Amino acid sequence: MADYKLTELMVVRCAKEIKDEEVVFVGVGLPIMVAAFAFATHAPNMIMLTEGGAIRATAPEALAITVDDPAAFAGGDATSGMLATMAALQRGEVDVAFIGGAQIDKYGNINSTGAGDWTKKESFTYFAGSGGANDMATSGKRVLAIMPQDRKKFVEKCEYITTPGYLGGPGEREKLGMIGGGPDCVVSTMGVYRFDEKSKEMYLAEYFPGQSVDKIKAACAWDLKVSPNVKETIAPTAEEVKVLRTLDPTGFYLG
């Protein structure tokens, strides 16, 4: 068995959600690492877009540390600016919108704005903010999210919806004219989640090695549903770990 880190397991598992030749709009943080790994392995023909305006049909020559890092643009296929990539979203041209977040609820709504009492500055904690995440989740054909998990982060209802999932349940996105399909998969630090086709509620599909269904349910603030076919996630291979560490030799993303 390969010796791997939790971040490496998350990146490899997330990358498997990306298919070759898909158009992937990549958000800040680990999504950049996942895109680099997908390019280097099973999806060499994917198209990568960033909020900063990079459009790539080829893998970046160096690992970007943010979506407007020069590394995302150098040797790229187009550098048309934010308006071009955001317009691609609104035209329905993005297959996968890939984001992170600070808090997620059972319908896949994400909060990356803040938590606490808005009226009391000292009790409110600000997060990173929206960026392009709202646009991505509203218009991408499907949404992939990667984020840490505990009861404060996996909540029954987000205190603030920065990024829409299925809002309050079935039909809510359609009522608001959202063209995107909504959340499809969430990869946390504990497992992998899907969404029920009828209820639109998140359920556990896979648990990571070393985790259990009971541990994961205890790390959710609602009564998490579990697939009858729940299974353990396959660990990264030695070759996959080698590729990851070659892409991120300083451990900026992988730690």
Secondary structure as UniProt FT lines:
FT   HELIX           6..15
FT   TURN            16..17
FT   TURN            20..21
FT   STRAND          23..26
FT   HELIX           30..40
FT   TURN            41..42
FT   TURN            44..45
FT   STRAND          47..50
FT   TURN            51..52
FT   STRAND          54..56
FT   TURN            67..68
FT   HELIX           70..73
FT   TURN            74..75
FT   STRAND          78..79
FT   HELIX           82..90
FT   TURN            91..92
FT   STRAND          96..99
FT   STRAND          103..105
FT   TURN            106..107
FT   STRAND          110..111
FT   STRAND          114..115
FT   TURN            118..119
FT   HELIX           121..123
FT   STRAND          125..126
FT   TURN            131..132
FT   HELIX           133..139
FT   STRAND          142..146
FT   TURN            151..153
FT   STRAND          154..155
FT   TURN            167..168
FT   TURN            170..171
FT   HELIX           172..175
FT   TURN            176..177
FT   STRAND          183..187
FT   STRAND          191..195
FT   TURN            197..199
FT   STRAND          202..207
FT   TURN            209..210
FT   HELIX           213..218
FT   STRAND          225..232
FT   HELIX           238..247
FT   TURN            249..250
FT   TURN            252..254
//
